[in-house]
């Protein structure tokens, strides 16, 4: 919901004691499964953040990235010593990691251009076929390898898979590990446990970039960050338990669990909570105010789904920037416009209206949102 006035910190209605304890317990259970399989666990965490802890969609997505970063980092650290790394494993993981960064960027940019029903269908078919096949293999104790390229073809395929998985994850918000692990098993010949570990290595730069981007966008305000850290602490305990079990659990059992997770992930593509979350990630225009609500040369503080935004009017044109100043958290909507720049009301840091770039302190920019006027109303893409 959009509304005027940005009083109080976003997410201020979170009870850190109650929600933090609940989040820590549920996080531990999810973390144990994630640590065992080698995925980030986001597809199980998101329903908890949305429906149990009742975070608004954007804040749930932000909290999920912080916890996911902790989970994949600790899982990788814990599993590192359990795997006999070869130069080939490191090379495949490294190429995938680099390609994933490009793929995630393209996926996020194309999110509102890609025909998502088609992409969703393709990914659903992939997850169903692979998930069912994994369960069959686990029961039959069979192993299938479709390809095992060598040399430059192998690196090229690693780059292609890393890019495609990250682009699809970025565009639709589906988890990357669930797609990357089967690809590593069937196209590169990696055993299931090793595939999970290589996938974790490949995912870290993308997950880290996502967490920093959400923080910069203001989707992880301080109270949500504390809640994410509490749930993250539980998740990390779970990851340690799950990873410790790894050497003793039969690889066929892990494959069966992973197959089940893929089928659940397919169901997630159709569940309303996930669709809502995905839609929010893809960006949508929201009507925020009337054109006359913002005085010429001034700002207006508004809030959309718990996210603070500042709308400025400059020469009859409207611009929307993130609502909190990166210096000391002032409400930017209480500021004003001077020479094409938004000015913070507290210590007068200045930000280009056209880009959000900070001209007072380079590198401390504000995110700029797309903004349009339709029939006397101002719309902002969030
Ligand atoms: S709070 Fe904005 S410049 Fe200090």
Boltz pocket constraint, residues with backbone or C-beta under 6 A from the ligand:
constraints:
  - pocket:
      binder: B
      contacts: [[A, 325], [A, 326], [A, 327], [A, 328], [A, 329], [A, 330], [A, 344], [A, 345], [A, 346], [A, 347], [A, 348], [A, 349]]
      max_distance: 6.0
